[in-house]
């Protein structure tokens, strides 16, 4: 795309360019000794790239001291500004943007770029932000980014030359209002998901915390603990389906991005997964991954094996694998596991001995175990339903942005409804 090419738009819309109609400025720079993690006297909060997500995230701010008043005034964020990523190691992040709706005390960092339509430009700040956030414009900005040292940078010349289709003012307002309503629904759904996850955590912690059952070591129930294969896998489709760390997602088995591995028959027999086997991430450079678990349920008739960074635990009838999986997903279970697998050097590596020494409350009756598993399943279903609602809203927003920002669907602020 040439920057002078605008998105498709109706004939009654005119066009302008970023350079002609938008004020663009860089964020503030500072030295390491000016950085603080906590607020304090003469410290100013600053947002960085990590704060520019699908919305403005203010949960983790830096605080800067020793800034000159002119630098503070220049980089202060106020209502109507769009803040976008200007430099990043990940090219796809270039151009990612958030909109500032209210005057704020924080500044924005030098790897970010502030942009706001000029007075009299005919562009509303809300509409400009929506245009910048469209899938097509984001793709153009990423593709046009420059850099030779592993750091991609927004091409300012390309950005300033970009052509913006400009609807009438009432249509700009209607587009922004409709998309704001979708964002509000998304935010409420996100909050509902967080509440549901917190309810899930609390309910399961209580279930194990109030459980009147003896604590027993896992060695009483393990019939086999075995490492997976170290043979290199491929995605060519032949051989045995092999499960790897990316297939253990939370407490779920993900069948996305499956690979295969060729093994001799004896090795296949040794590593063949059976329904009800528990798989754990045995070791990983990221300690947050160690101990993630999933219960294997045979998804099809293929022979399934597992890779060396996973460890398989096969249990006797006295302990449901699903109960152990639920326990390992709680904060209590996580603490118990890490207590067993953390070395004196601070590394984490699960071995067969640490698995067998793991202690947990185990009800004697299968019915009592099943009730906890069912509670976990009900909580998870509630979270899943809310997450699916969020995914549907994201897809709706994506479709609406395309239809509204290209004029495929026409709206006016007074009508509040789509017209053709």
N, C-alpha and C positions, 0 to 999 in steps of 0.2 A: 504493500500500500504506500502511495505517496502521501505525505502529511496533508497535502491540499485536497485529498479525497475525503469527503464527508461521509458519514453514515447515510444509507438510503433515507430519503425523507420526502414528504409531500411538496408539491410545487409552490404552495403558498407559504412555506417556511423559508426564511432567508438564512444565510450562513455568515459566520464571522470566524476569526482565528483566535487561538489562545493568546498570541502575541499582541493582537490588536485590542482584545476585550478583557483580558485577565491580568491582574497583578500577581506576579510570582516572586517569592523570596525564599532564601535559604534559612535554615535553622542556626542555632547557636553552637559554637565550638568551645571546648574547654580542655583543660589538662587533668590528668589523673588525680592530682592532689586537690582539685576543686570538687571532686565527687564524694557524695555521702549517701548512705542508704537510709538515713533517718532525717526527718525535718528538724530544723533548728533556727536560731536567730540568724538573719541575713542569708538564709538559704532559700533558693527558689526551686520549685519542682519542675522537672523537665520530662517530656515524653520522648521515647525512642522508638525504634522499629518494632520492638516486642509489644508495644502498646497499640500498634496499628494492626488489628486483626479484622475479623468480619464486622467489628464495631470497635469504638474507642474503649480500650481496656485500661482503667486507671488503678488497677490493683497493685502494680509493682512500679513505683516511680523512683527515679533518682533525684537527688537534691544537690544543687550547685551553690557554691559560695564564691565570693570574690569577683562577681561579674560586674562589669561597668553598666551604669544605668542605661546608656544608649543601646547596649547589646540586649538588655532585658526588654526594653521597649520594642526593639526591632523584631525579636523572636517570640514575643508574647502572643498567645493564641486568643482570638476573640471570636464572637459569634459570626457565622457566615463563611469562615475559612474552611477550605478542604486541605487536609494534611495527607500527603502521600509519600511513599517510599521512593527515595531518589537513588540510593546506593545499597547494594546487598550482594552477598555471595551467591544467593539464589536468584537467578535471572527472572524467574516467574513472579518474584515479589515486587519487581520494579513497577511502580504505578499504583500498587495497592493503596487504597485511600479510606479515610474516615472523615466524617463531617462534624464540625464543632457547632453545636446549636446554641450554646450560651457562652457569654464571656467567662474566661477561666483564668486562674492565677498561674497556670503552668506555661512553660516555654516548649518549643520543639527543637529537637537535636539536628545537627548539621547534615546527617544522612537522610533527613526528611525535607520535604519541600512544601511550603505553604502556597496556596493559590486561592484567589477570590476575584469574582467579576468586578470590573471597574464600574463606578457610578455612571449611568447613562449608556452602558453597553447593551442594554436590552436582555441581558442574561440574569436570571435570578440565581443566587448562590446555591439553593437547593437543587435546581435543575442542572447547573454546571456539575455539581457533585454526582448526580445520577448519570449524566453523560459520561463523566470520567470513569465511573464504575461499571459501565457496560462491558460485557464479555469481549466485544470486538475491540474497543479502545484499550482495554487492559492487555489484550494479545498484541496489539500494535506497539504499545509502549515497551513490553517485554522484548519483542522481536527487534526493536530499534535500539535497545540499550547497548552501550559501548563499554569496553574494558579489556585490558590485556594482562592483568595481574590476579585474576581470579575473582575480582570484584566488579560486578556489573554496575553501570551508572546510567541514569536516565539521559538520553540525548536531548539537551535543552533546545537545540536548534530544531529538532524534529517536533518536540512538544510545542514550542511556540508557533510553529508553522501549521499545526493541526487545525483542520477546519471543523467548526462546531455547527450543526444544524440548529436553528433557533426558531422554535414555535412562537406563536403569539403569547403574550404574558399570561392570559387566563389559562391557556393550555399548559404552559410551564407549571403554573400553580397546581393545576389538577393532577398532572403527572406526579409531582412531588407529593401531593396529598395522598394519592392512591398508594404509592410505594411506601410512604410513611406508615400507612395503616397496616401494610403487610409486615413492615419491620416491627411494629408494635406487637403484632400477633406472634412473630418469631421470638421477640424478647420474652413475652409471657410464656411461650412454650419452653424456651431455654430455662427460665426460672422454675417452671413446673418440673422439668427433667431433673434439675438439681435438687429440688425438694423430694422428688421420688427416690433419687439415689441416696439422699440422706436418710429417708425413711427406711430404705432397704438396709443400709449400714446399721442403723440403730436397731431395727427389728432383729437382725441376725446376731448382733452383739448381745442383745438381751436374751435371745434364744439359747445361746451357748453359756452366757453368764449365769442364768438362773437354772440351767439344766442340772437336775439332781442325778448325776451319773458319775461313776468312778472315772478318774483319769487313767487312761491305759496307753501304753506305748504301741507304736505302730508295728513293732516287730511281732506282736501277738497275732497280727492279721495279714502280714505280708507273706505271700507264697513265692514271690519273685520280684527282684529289683534289678533292672538291666539297662545299660547304656545302649544308645543307638549306633548306627553305622557311620563310619567316618569317610565312606566312599563319596566322591564328588557326585552331586546330582546335576541334572540338566532339565531343560523344559522341552526336550524334543519329543516327549510323549511315549517313548518306549521304555520298557522295564517296569519296575514296581512303583506304585504311587508312594512317595516319601513325604512325611510330615516334617516341617522344619519350624524354627522359632516363629516366623511370621504367621504360621497357621494357628498358633495358640494366642487368641485374642481375648483378653479378659478371662472369663471362665468358659469361653466358647471355642469351638473348633471351626476355623474359617477354611473353606475349600478354595479360596481365591489364590491365584498364582501358585498352583501346584507344580511340583517338579517330579521327576522320575529318577530311579537309580537302578542299575543292573547289578544283581547280586547272584552268587552261586546258590543253588537250591538249599544247601545246608544253612547258609546265612539267612536266607529268606525264612526258613522254618524257625530259626532262633529269634528273629526280630519281627515275626508276623504279629500284628496287632489283633487283639480279640475284643469283642464288644464288652465294655465295662472296664477296660484298662485305663489307668490314670497316667497321663503324661505331664511331666513337669519340665520347665526350662531349667536345665542343670547348671549352666554357667553362661555368662554374657558380660561384655564390657560395661554394660549399663546395669548396675545392681538392682534397679527397679524391675527388670525383667526376670531376674532369678527367682524361681519359686512360682511363677505363673503356671497355672494348671488347667487341665481340661480332661473331661471324661470322654474317651473315644467311643463313639457309636458308629457301627459299620454303615457308611453312607451308600455303598454299592457293592457289587460282587468282586471288585478288584482286590488284589492282595495289597495290604497297606503295611508299610514299615515306617521307621522314624530315624531321624538324623542324630549325630553324636552329641549335639548340644542339648538334647532332650534325654530324659530318663523315664523308664516305664516302671510303674508299680502295679503289680497284680495282687489283688486282695482276696482273702478268704470270705466265706459267707457271713462272718460275724460283723463285718463293717461294710456299709454301702459305699461304693466309690463316690457317689454323688454327695454323700454327707462329708467325706473328707475334702472333696473339692470345694464345697460351701465353706467349710471351716478354714481352709487355706486362703479363701478370699476375704476373710474378716481381718480386722486390725489385730485381733487377738491371735489368730492363726499365723498371720504374717510375722508377728513378734516371736512366736514360738519357733517358727521355721528359721528365721534369721539368727536366733540365739544358737541354733544347732549348726548352722552352715557358715557363720562368719569366722574367718581365721584371725590369728593374732595380728596379721598384717593388714586386716581390714578387707580382705578379698572375700568373695562369696562363691562357693562351689558346692553343689549338692552331691553327695556320694551315698552309696547304699547304706553306710553306717549311720549317717545323719538322718536319713529317712526313717530307719528302723527305730531310732531313739526319739522321734517326734512323739509328743504326748498330747492327747486331746480327750475331752469327755465323750464317752461312747455309751449311749443307752443300750441296755440289754435287749430290748424288744425291737424288732424290725419296724413295728408300727410307730414307735417314738422317733426313730431315725427318719422314717418316711415323712412324718409331720414337719420336721425341720426342712427337709428337702422340698416339700410342697410349699412351705412358707417362702423359701428362697425363690421358687419358680413363680409364685404369684407376684412377688415384688419385682422380679425381673420382667415379667410380662407387662406390668404397669409401666416400667421404664421404657420397654421396647415400643409400646403403643405411643407413648409421648415422643420418642425419638422418631418414629415413623411419621407422626404428625409434623414434626419439625422438618424432616426431609421433604415432605409434600409441600410445605410452605416455601422452602428454598427453591423447589422446582417451579412453583407458581410465580415466585418473585423473578426468577430468571426469564420465564416466558413473558411476564408482564413488562419487564424492562426492555426486552427486544421489541415487543409490539408497540409500546408507548413511545420509546425513544426513536423509533423509525417512522412513527406516524401510521403504522399499519392499523392500529386502533386509535381513533380520534376521541378526545375528551375535552370538555370545557369545565372551568371551575364552577360555573353556575349550575351545570347539569348534574355533575357528579356521577355520570354514567357514560359508558362507552357508546360511541356512535360510529356508524360506518360511512 
